[in-house]
Amino acid sequence: MRIGIDLGGTSVKAALCADDGAILIKQSVPTRTGDPDGLREDMKQLALALCEAGGVQPDEVESIGIGVPGTYDKVSCTLKVGTNLGMNDVCFSQAFRPEFACAVQMDNDANCAALGEATAGAAKNIKNMLMVTLGTGVGGGIVIDGKLYTGCNNMAGEIGHIVIQKGGEPCGCGRLGCLEAYASASSLVKFAHRAMDAGRESSLRENGPDLNAKHICDAVDAGDALACELFEEYCDNLACGLASLINIFQPEVVCVGGGICNEGDTLLVPLKQKIEQDRYSKYSVHQSRLCVATLGNDAGIIGAAFLGNE
């Protein structure tokens, strides 16, 4: 048995997982932001509650893994900078003692999602894969030969910050032209507002300041001209980034996740066509396969449970 924990700015989600990655029991509590001691205690109590509900003794748990937002030190299991958590330099290596004697692992939440999909999701039994998450930002994780690749400083996989247009749109990281500035859900909304502010007519105006990516996708399905134009450009930009990643890594699978992936073939079909045109390996017998993530919000929890077991 393994325990995976997804530490978020709003809630702490935890699950007891079987050796095949199946979630047996899942529970959550609100995140005590700005309270390191309280957070550590809540995590331990969650782990104990999972064991009790599953009829498992703490000493039967093989490993505990934590997926975190922000930067971390893997060796010491320390959250260095907790994005949206109001705390820095928080060590979790001893947080589950004395009840749990197993090792505690830590990694970035996007890396955990990649490992989750590789363990029990759309890329199960795949040795080499890329995970790309499309949300407010663009994140990702890299699995090579069945193991997470995190680089010399645990910061590899920042897929959203490859530049696809030199001197282009400003990105939250401070650079210009990053993939995230063109292929995140928030960028899609930004471009819609910009077009309407310039005078373009669209049914999207009905949503006012509450406009979101789902509204735009619904308008695409309804045939709204501006929405279709924006979505086409979105796919162009995303395909540009994905083709470059494929050219570098040549993974067996590129797994995309996030709310916008609920569009299914409306997104996947044009993406595949555009990537086909741009990838260097177009004449190879073996080609990278594009697919949609299947685990949803559980991917990070499952991946966390299997940290250190790659």
N, C-alpha and C positions, 0 to 999 in steps of 0.2 A: 504494500500500500504506500501511496505517496500523497503529499499534501501540496497543493499549489495555491499561491496567494497573489491576487492582483491588487496592488496598492494604487488607488486612484484619489483624486482630489476631493471626491464626494463620498465614496464608499470604499470599504475594504471587502473584497469578495474572496472567498476561499472554498476549496473543494477537496474532497477525499477522492482520489483517483485510483483505479485498478491498474495493473501492470500493462494493460493494453491501451490505456489512455481514457477509458470510459469514466465519466463522472458518476460516482455513486451517491454522493450527498454534496449539496452546495448551500452555503450560508453567507450572510454579509452583515456588516455593521457600518454605521456612519464613520467617516474618517475623522479622527481627533487631530485636526490640523493645528500645528504649532505646539503640540504636546507629545514629545518623543516617548516619554515614559508611559503615558497613557496609550499611545499607539502600539508600543511593544506588548503591553499587557493585553490589549484587545486582540492582537494577533494570536497570542498564546491561548487566550480563552476560546477564540474561534477554532483553533486547531484541536483543543481538548473537546469542544462541543462536537466537532466532526467525528472524532474517535468514539465518543460516547454514543452518538446517533448511529454509527456504523458498526458498533460492537467490536471495535478494534482497540487494543491496548497501545498506549503511546510508544512503547518499545518495539511494536510491530511496524511502525512507520519507518520506511527506508530513507526517505529524504523529504526535506521541506524546501520549497523554492519560492522566491518572491520576485515578482515583476514590478519594476518601479519606473515612474516618470522622472526623467532627469539623469544626472550623471552619478556614477557609483564606482566603488572599488570592489572588484570581484573577490580578490584574495581575502580582504578583511570583512567582506559582506557589509559594507558601509555605504549608505546613501550620502553622497557628497553634497549634491545640490538637489533638493526636492522641489521639482516644478509644481507650483500650485499647492504645496503642502505646508509652507510656512516653517520649514525646518531644514537644517543642513548638518552634515557630519553626524549622522545617526547610525550607530552600529547595531546590527541585528544578529550577530553570530551567537550571542548568548541569550537571545530573547526568549527562547523556548525551553531553556533549562529551568529546573532540573528534570522536568517531566519527560522531555524528549532528548534522547542522546544522539540522534542522527545529525548529520551535517546540514547546515543551512546554506543554500545557494542564492545568488542574486544576479539579475540581469535586467536590461532595458525591457520595457513592456512590449515594444515592437518586436524585439528579438524573441521574446517569449511567444508572441502570436505566431511568428514564423515556425518556431519549434513545435508549437501545438498543431499547426496544420500539417507539418511533416510527420508528426507522431500519430495523429489520429484523424486527420482531416483530408482535404483535397489532395495533398501531396504525400499521403501515407505510403510508406515503402519506397519513397523517392530519395535518392542519396544527394542530389544536387538541385536546389530550388531557390527561388527568390520569392519573398513575400513583399507585396506593395500594398500599403493601407492608404485609402483615399478618404480623408475626412476634413476636419478643419485645416489640417496640414497634410503633408504626404510623408509617410514613414515607411519603414521596411526592415527586413532582416534577410540575412544571407546564410544558407545552409550548404556547406561543401563537404562531400563525403560523409554525410550524416551528422556533421557537427556544426554548431553555430560558428560563423566566422565573425569575430568582433575586433580584429586588428590588434595593434600593439598597445592601444590605450582604451580598448573596449568601446570605441566610438564608430566603428565601421558600420555600414548599413544605412547611413543618412541619405537615403535615395532621393529624398525631396530636395536635396541641396546640390545636385548636379546642375550645371548651367546649360540650358537649352537655347538661350538667346542672349548673347553678349550685350550688356548695356540695356537689358530689357526691364521688365517690371520689378519694382523693389520687393524684396523678400524680408520676412521677419528676422532672418538671420543677419541681415545687414548687407548682403550681396544683391546683385541685380541679375535678373533673368533666370532664377532657379526654377526647377520643375514645379516646386510647391506654389510658386507665384502664378502658375498657369494651369495646374492640374488638380488643385485641391477643390473641395466643394465650396469653400469660401471665395476662391478666385472666380469660380463660375458665377456666383452671385455678384461679385464686384464688377465683372464685365457686363452683366445684365443691367445693373444700375447705371453704369457709365453710358451704355448705349441709349437707355431711356432718357437720361439727363441731356443727351445730345439731340433728343427729339424723336427717336425711334418709337413707333407705336407698337404695342404688344398687349396681350391679355395679362401679361405679368404685372402690369401696373396695378391691377386689382389687389395685389398682395401688399403694396406699399412697402414700408420699412420692414415688414415681417417676411419678405421674400426669402426663400431658402432654395437649396438645390433640388429638393423634392418637387417644389412648385415648377421649377424649370423643366424637370424631366416629365412631369405631367403635361406641361404645355407642349413639349416635343411630341408626346403621344397624340395630342389634340391637333397637331399640325401648325402650331403658332410659328410664323416665319422667323421672328427674331430668336425664339427659343431653339429652333432647329439650326439656325446659323451659329449660335453660341455653342451648342452641343457638338456640332461638326468641328469647330475650332478647338474645343476642349479635347476631343478625341485625337485631333492632329497633334496637339501638344503632348498629350499623354503617350501616344504612340512613339513620338520622337524620343522621349525619355526611356521608354521601355525597350525600344530597338537598340539604343546605345548600351543599356544594361545587358541585353542579350548578347550583343557583339563582344562585350567584355567577358561575361561569365559562361555563356553557352549552357545555361541550366536545362535540366530535363523539363522543369515546370516553372512557370511564372504564375504565382497565385495572387490574385487581386482581391482585396476586401474593403469593406466600408459600405455605407448606406447607398451610395450611387450605383454599386454593383447589383442592387436589386433590379436594375433595368434589364439585366440578363442580356439577351441577344442584341437589344438596341445599343448596348455598349460594346459587347464582345465582338460582334460581326464586323463593324467598321474598324475596331482596334486591330483585329487579326489581319484585315486587308491592308491596313496602313503599315503594320509591322512587317508584313510579308514584303512590301516594297523596299523597306529600309534596312532589313537585316543583311549582314554580310554573308551569312551562311545559307542564302536562299537556294543554292544548288546542292546542298548537302542532303544525304538520305535522312539523317537524324536532325530533327528540328525541335526547338523548344515549344512546349505546349502551354497555351494560355488558358487559365481556368479561374473560376470564382471560388473564393474561400467558402468553406461549408460550416465552420464551427462558430461563426459569429463572435459574440463577446466571450464565449468559453475558450477561445483559442489561447488567450494569454494565460488563463488559469491552468489549462492542461500543459502548455509549454513550460510554465514555471515549475510544475510538479516534476518535470523530467529534466530540469537543469542538472548538469553534472553526469547525466546518464547517456549523453550522446555518444 
